[in-house]
Amino acid sequence: MDRRSFTKALGLTVSAGVLTEASAQPDVPGSAAAQPGPVPQAPAGARFSIGMLIFDGMTNSDFAAPADVFARVRAAEVSVFAKSRDAVTTDAGVRVLPGLALHEAPALDLLFVPGGPGVASLMEDAVVLEFLQARALQAKWITSVCTGALVLGAAGLLRGYRAATHWSAMDILPVLGAEPVDERVVIDRNRITGGGVTAGIDFGLTVVGELFGAEMAQLIQLGQEYNAQPPFNAGSPRTAPAAVVQRYRTLTAKQTEDRMAAARRAASNFA
């Protein structure tokens, strides 16, 4: 079954930058929470609203990978929004058209923020931070992938939570009151955060498994043929050659410094 057929079989279409439901939702049970204490689950048969923030300079895969997973869930309705309805440009040069502006975003069950080179600016964008703070009071789940966690942190939404982010940004999380955890996906109460870039697939499948059950997540994984066998063992600073790690740190030093400076300024607002 090809991608188009698989999407059609699960009952979703993609239109004008927004993923929308195309047929009635099935009676899909939620799964048990993975963490101690009560956490919200998707009610069986109910429409589950997922909101994905996009912005200039976001990492293309941070958004596209979980969006592709969410698009397979018939019980989910996904909204893609930005500060305006103007197209945003990802770090890969891909232009993405949001379906809504922030002020048009519907009530959300799950709020999602990707990461990318544009994160430092977003961490100090008052309009975006106020939007996230307001929606966090209503949403059942607050989530991110990669350095999107820094944006949540700048909004004060990860204080006292365990969280994942890109390995190069781990040292920034404590500045924002979060406990960094070196895992692909971290669930702490109603916060779900993913590691860097490709962890967006793991993140999406984890969310689906938590909310709609393991079988649904496994069907999606199988349909996507997500059976990673990378040609190099260089996907982590623990396994990549030391020279490659140092080269990466050198290339991204200014970006890391800008993010740390933004985090310190953000943290001062919560002191």
C-alpha positions, 0 to 999 in steps of 0.5 A, a space after each residue: 500500500 502506498 502512502 496515499 492509499 494508506 492515508 485514505 484508508 485511515 480516513 484523512 486528507 491534507 488540504 491548505 496546510 491543515 490536516 482534517 478529518 474526512 470520515 467518521 471517527 472509529 471507536 478507538 480506546 485510549 491507552 493507560 498512562 505511562 507515568 504515575 498520577 492522572 494524565 488525560 487520555 483521548 476519549 473513545 470516539 471523540 474528535 481530538 484536537 491537535 494544534 501545531 505551531 509553525 514559524 520561520 526557521 523551524 526545522 522541517 523534520 521537527 514539524 513534518 515527522 510528527 505531522 505525518 504520524 498524526 495525519 494517520 489517526 482518524 480520531 484526530 483533527 490537526 490544525 497548523 497555525 502561525 503568527 499570521 497566515 503567511 507562509 513560513 520558510 523552514 531551515 530546508 528552504 521549504 515554504 509551509 502555508 499555515 491554515 490559521 493565524 494564532 488568534 484563529 486557533 481552535 480549542 486544543 487538546 494537544 499543543 505542539 511546538 517544533 524546534 529549529 534555527 528560528 527558536 532563539 527569536 521565538 523564545 522572546 516573541 511576546 505574542 507567541 509566548 503569551 499564546 502558549 501560556 494561555 493555551 497551556 491552561 486549556 490543553 490536556 497535553 503540552 508537547 514539543 520536539 527538539 529545541 521546541 522545548 526551549 520555547 515551552 521553557 521560555 513560556 514557563 511551561 517546563 519549570 519542574 518538569 523532566 524534558 528532552 531536547 536536541 543534545 546540543 541544547 541540553 545545558 539550556 533546559 536547567 536555565 529554564 527550570 527543566 530537568 534535562 533527560 537524554 532520551 528520545 521521548 520523555 513523558 512527565 505528567 501531561 508534558 511530552 517532549 522529544 529529542 532532536 529532529 528524527 526523534 519527531 517520529 518516535 515522539 509522534 508514535 509515542 503520542 499516538 500510543 499513549 492516546 489511541 493505543 499501541 495497535 494504532 501506533 504500530 499500524 502507523 509505524 508499519 505503514 511508514 516502514 519505520 525500521 531505522 538502519 542508519 548507515 553510520 553510528 553518528 546519531 549521538 555525541 556518545 557514538 559519533 567520532 570526536 572530530 565530528 562532534 567537535 566540528 558540529 559544536 563549532 558550526 553551531 556555537 553562535 546558535 547555541 550562545 544565542 539560545 542560552 542568552 535568550 533562555 537567561 533573559 526568559 528565566 529572569 521573567 520568572 525569578 
